[in-house]
C-alpha cells in the first residue's frame, strides 16, 4: 500500500492534467489500428506498512496528533466491509518465502491457461518475483518452476518477474502457439514462454529473443535504478491479428505499447509503438493541486491492467489514484472511472520511518476501493456482459464494475475471499488476480478465480509467506448476483 487509508467520501468532480502521448518513429513502424533512499534499488520497499498492525499504529498516531477520522477505525467503513458477501477458496498453492532460504520468491500475479483438449489439465501460471515463474495444476500443486535470469554482474539487478499474461495463437515459425508473457522488472524486458502441455520436461519453454531490448531504460545504469517494466496486459487486435503487450513503468506514470514480433528461429521479441503518461498530480475541486504521498522522486505508478478484447479497452489501476479507462492502442483521452478512498488526502513523507502521515481528508475520494488498487481482471459472460474485477488491497476486498462502457462501468458490488478452514485461509492485501469463466473440468466446472494472498497463514511467523488461492467462480457469481 502506498498512501494512508483515510475516511471514505465521494466527490463527483475530478480534474486532472492532459496526458502525454509519445509515439515511436522508426523505419519499420506501422500504424496500429484503432480497436473495434534506504531503499535497495532491486527490492520494493512499500511506501507505507504492509502489515495491519503497523497500519493501525499509523492510524492511532494520526488520530492523536490530528484528531481526524481514520477509515481503519471508522464504523461506517467497517459496516460496509462486513456487508460484503464472502467466498472461500477451494485450494491454495504452496507458500513462497521472500528470504534467502526461499529463493527470494514472492507471489504476485497469476494467469489461467485452459487446455482445450483436456480442461482438467489446465494450468495456472504465476510470478514469484525474484523466484521466477511457477506453474500449478488445478489442484494447486506445483508442476514446474522456472528461474528468473541471473544478474549480469555483481552490482546489477537479477531478473524479477512482476506480472504475467497470456497470448493465444501467436504465429511462430513452427506454427501457432500460446505464450505466457512476463514483465521482468529486474532487466526491464519482457520474457516469453511457449506453453505445450505435452512437453515431458514441463509445459513452459523460454522462447525469448536474446536481443530483446530494454523497454524504458537507455542502458544498464538506468536499469539498475529500477524504474523499469512493472505491470503487464496483453492484447490481440482482431482486425489485424497482431498481438501487443501494454507495460507500465515502476515509480512512473508511463505505459508503453509494444508489438510482439516473432523471429524466424521461433523466438519472440517486441518493438515499442508508443507510450502515454498518465497524470501525476491532480487539480482538486477546491482549487488545490494534489499528488499522492510517496518517497521523494517517485510518481504514482500503474500495475494492475487488463484489456477487454471485445472493444480494445484498457483498464489501468494507478495504485494510489484509481482506475483509468483508455484505448488499448494508447490513443485518445483516458478517463478516471473510480477513485481510491484516499484520493485528495495530503500526506507528509517521513524519511526516517519511510512512511506517510495523512492530513485532513477533504472528501474527494471514492467509496469502493482502498489503496492500493490492484489485480484488475475481466470476468466475461457469454451474452457479452461481465465484470471488471479489482483488488481493493487496503481493505482486503474485491470490487466489481459493469464491463459495459455504455453503462459507465458502474459499480455492481463486491466480495471478500475468506478462510475456508483453519488450514486454508483467505486472501489479504491481494496483488494480482485472474479469472476465467469457462469450464475447467471436474475441479472447476463453473470457472476459476485465482487471487494472490499477501499473508499466507497459518505459517512460520518469522518468514514472509505468500501464495495463491483458487476460488470456484460459481461462488463469486452467486455473490455478485445477490
N, C-alpha and C positions, 0 to 999 in steps of 0.2 A: 504494500500500500504506500502511496506516495503523497497523500495530503491528509490533514487532520479530518477526523469524522465529526461533522458538525450537524446542527439541527436541520432536519429536512423542511424545505419550503419550496414554493414554486413561483416563478415569475414568468409570464409568457413572452416578454420581450427579450430577445437576445441580439446583441450587436457584436460583430467581430470583423476584423480587417479582411481585405481581399486576400485570397490565397495566391500563392506564387506558383506559376507553371513553368517548367523547364522542358524543352524538347531537344533530344539529342539529334544533331545534324551529322549524318555520316553518308558516305557514298552508297552504302547498302541499305540506307533507311527506306522503309516502305511505309505508306500511310496505314494507320491502324483503323480499321472500320469501326464506326460507332456501334454500340451494342443494339440487336433488335432491342585529490584530497588524502585523507587517510585511506581512502578507498584504494584497494588493489585494482589496477586498470583491467585486470582479467576477471574480476569477480563482481557480481552485482551486490552492492550493499544497499538494502532498502532505505529509502529516504525517511521512512518512519518505521516504527517497530512492527514486525510481522506477528508477534505473539499477542494474544489477547490481554495478557497481564500487563505488558508494557503499554499497550494502547489505553487500558483502563487507568494506569498510573498517569499517563499524559492527560487524560480527561480530568482526573481529580486535581492535578496541578492547575489546569486551565480554569476549573471551577473556582478554586480557592483564590487564584490571582485575578480573575476577570469577572467572576460571578455571572458566567454565561451558561445558557443551556447547552448540554452536550448530548449528542444523539445516542451514544452508548448507554446513557443513564436516563434518557427521556422516555416517559411512559408511552406516549403515542407511537414512537418508533418501535418499541418493544411489542406493543399490541399489534402493529402492522405485521411484524415478522412472525408473531405467534399465529396470526390468522392465515398465513400461507399454508397450503397443503404440503404434506411431507411424502416423499417417496424413498424407498430403501434400495440399496444395491443388492444385486444377486451374487456378485463375485467381486474380488479385488485382486490386483496384481501383487507380486512380491514387493516388499518395501525396497526403495532405493535410499541410499545413505550418502549425504553430501559431506563425506570426510575421506581421509586418505585410505582407510580400510575399505570403504565402499566405492573407491574409484572416483570420488567426487561426482557421483551420479545424483541427479536431482530431477524428479519427474516434472514435466512441463506441459507438453501438448500432444494430444492423440489424433489419429486419423483412422477411419474404419474402411477396410478394403473387403468387398464382397466377392467371394469365389462363386461366380455364376454357375459353374459346373457342379459345385458341391457346396451349397451355402453353409453347411455345418463346419466346413474347413476355412471359413472366413477368418480374417486376421485383424488385429488392432496393432498399428504401428505407432510408436510413441517416442518422443525425445526425452533424453536423460541429461541434457546439457553436456557437461564435460564427459559424462558417461556414455555419450554417443546415442545410438538408436536401440530400442528394444522392440521385439516383435512378440506378440502374445496370441494365443488361440482364444476361442470363445469361452473357455473355462478359466481364462486369465492366467494361464500358465505360460512362462517364457519359452519360446521356441527358437529364438535367435537373438544374439546380441552383437552389434556392430560398433566398433570403437570410433570415436571422433579422431580426426587426424592429429598426429603429434605436433608439438610446437616446432617451427622451422629453426629455432635456435634457443639457447638457454634464457635469453632475455625477451622472448616473444611469447605471444599467447598460443595455447593449444587450441584445437578445434573445440567448439562448444555449440551443440545443436539446440536451437531455441524452439522453433516451430516446425511443423510438418504438415504437408497437404499432399493430395494425390492428383495425378494427371492420368486420364484413361485414354488408351488407344493412340498414344503418340507414335507417329510414323518413324520408326528407326530403320536403318539399313537392313536389319534382319526381319522386319515386319512390325506390325502394330504392337505396342507394349504399354502396360500400365506401369507408372512410375510413382515412387514416393519421393517427394522433393522436400528438402530440409534447409532452413536458413542456418548457416554456420556463423555464429556471431564471432567466434574466435578468429576466423580467417577472412571475414567479410565476403563470403561467397555463398552460392547455392551448391548443394550436392544432390546427386540423383541416384536412385536405386531402382533397378528393374525388379518387378515383382513376378516371380514364377513359382507357384505353389508346388510344382512337381520337382523342383530342383533338390537333389539329395542333400546338399550342404546347407540348406536353408533357403527360404523363399526370396531373400533380397540379395542382389548383386550390384556393387558400385559401378555405375556407368558414367561417372563424372568426367568430362573432358579435362585433362590436366592443365590446359591453357585457359580455363575459365577465369575471367578477370575479377578483381575486387569490385564490389558494387558501389560503395560510397567513398572508398579511400583511394588516394593517389599513390601511396607507397606503403611499405611495411611500418614506417613510423606512425602514419595515420591509423593503420590497422591496430597498432599497439595502444592507441588512445581509446579504442573500443567504442567509437561512435560508428557502429557497423551494422550489418544486417540483423534484423530483430524479428518483427512479426512477418507472417507469410500467408498469402492466399493464392491459389491457382485459379485459372480461368481459361476456358477454350471458347473461342469465338465460333459459334455455329455457322456463321455465314462464310467464313474463310477456312475453318479447320485449324487455324493457328492457335497455339497454346501459349499462355503467358503466366508469369508469376508477378504478383504485387508484393513488394518487400518494403517494410518500414525501417527507419534508421533509429538506433538506440540513442537516447538523450537528445534527439532532434525531432522535428515535426514532419520530416520528409517521408514521402512514399515514392518508390520507383516502380515503373512498369518495365518488365523485362520480357522480351520474346524468347521462347525456348528454341534453340537451334540444334537439331540433331546433326551429327557429323557422319561422314561416310563409313567410319570404323565402328559405328554403333554407340559412340559416346555422345554426351549431351552437354551443350554449353548454352549461352544466352547473350543477348545484346540489349543494351538499355535503349528504350524508346523515348521515354520522358519521365520527369519527376514532377511532383507537386508538393508544395509546402503548406500544411495546414497552419492556422493561426497559433501563435504562442502567447499572445496577450489579447484581452477581450474588453471591449467597452461595455460597462455595466449601465443599466437604466438610470442610475443616479449620476451618470456623467464621469465616473472614475474609471480608471483602467486597472484590470486585474490580470495577474499571471499566477498560475498555481505555484505554491511554495515548493522549493526544491534546492538541492545543492547549487551553489553559485556556478553558473555556466551551463547548467542543464536546462533543456527545454522540455515541455510536456510531450512525451513520446506516445506513439501508437504501438500496440502489439496485436490484440485480437482483431482479425479481419476475416471476412467471408464474402464471396461473390454469389449473387443469385444468378444462376445460369439462364433463367428464363428471359431476363431483360438486361443482363450485363450490369447490374447494380452492385457496387461495392459498399459494404458496411465496414466502418473502421472505428475501433474503440480507442479514443485518445484517453489514456488511463485516468488522468486527473480532471478531465473535462466532460466527456460524454461520448455519445455515439453519432458518427457522421454518416451521411448517405451521399454517395457521389458516383459518377460513371466509372466503370472499371477501366476504361481507356484513359482515365485521368483528365478528361476534358470537361468543360462546364464548371459550374459553381457548386461546391459542397454545401450540404445543409445539415445543421446540427439537429437531430431528431429527438434527442433526450440528453439531459444533463445529469451529472452526478449531484448528490445532495450537497457536496462541498463547493459546488460552483460559486465563485464570487467571494468565498471566505478568505480574508487575508491571512497570511502566516509569516512568522519570523523564523528563519533558519538559525539554529544554534550549532556552530561548528564543533563545539566540544562534545555535545551529545549526538550530533548528526541527526537531529530531529527537528520537526517544525512545530512551533507553538501557535495554535489558532487564535485569531482575533474574533471580533464580533461577527456573527452571521448576518449579512444584510438581507437575506431572504430571497435570493435569486436562483437557488439550486432546484434540482428536480426532486421527485418524490419516490423514484423507483429503484435507483441503483446507488450504491455507496462505493466510493473509490477504493481500489481501482476497478474500472470496468474492464473486464477481460473475457476470454473464452467465447467469442462470437461464433455461432454455428447456425446453420439453416435447416429447419425441420420442414421438409416439403411434403405435401399431400397430393394424392393422385388427381384431385379435381382442380389443382392449381393453387389452392390455398396453402396455408402453412404459417410457420412462426420463425422469426428471428429470435434466437435464444442468446442471452448474455449472462455472464457470471458477474454478480454483484459481490466482488471479493470482500469488501469491507464488512458486510453483514452476513456472509455465508448463505446467500440466496441466489436464485436464478430468476431473471425477468424474461417474459415472452412478449414479443411485439408482433403485430399483424405483418405478414410478409408483403401485403399489397401496398405499393406506393400510393395507389389511388385512395387508400384508406389512411394515408398519412402515417403508416407504420404505428398505429395507435397501440397503446399498452393493452395486453389481453389478460395478464395475470402473472403469477409467479409460483415458485415452489422451492422447497429445500430438499437436499439429499441427506437423510439422517441415518443413524445406525440401525442395522438390521438385527444385530445381536451384540453380545458382549465382546465378540471377537471380530465382527465385521462392522466397522464404524462408517460414518457418512463422509461428507466432503466439507472441508474447511478451507477458506482462502483459496478457492479454486482458480487456477491459472487457465489452462486450456480445456476445451471441451469439443466433442464431436458427436454428431447424431446421424443415424441412417434409418429412414423409415421404409425399410424393406425386410422381408423375412430372412432371417439368418439361421434357418434350420430349426432343430428341435430345442436348442437352448434359448434362442431369442426369436420366436416366430413373429412377434409383433414389432421387431426392430430393436435398435440398441442406442442408448445414450451412454457415452463414456466421459467421465469428468475426472480431472486431476484433484487429488486430495493433498493439500499443503501441510497437513499434520496427521499422518497416519498413526492410528492408535488401535489397540494397545501396542506398545513397543518399548524400546530402550529409551528412557527419557534423556539419556546423555548423548544420544545420537540424533541428528536431524533426519526424519523419516518422511518420505513422500511416496505416493503411488497413484494408481488409477482405479476408479470404481466403475463397474459395469451395471447399468440400470436397465431394466425392462422398459422399453419405450411405451408399451401399453399403459404402464402405471403413470408415466408422465402425461400421456394424452388424457387419461382419466382425470388427472389432477387439474389440467388446464381446462377441461370441459366442465368441471364442477362450478 
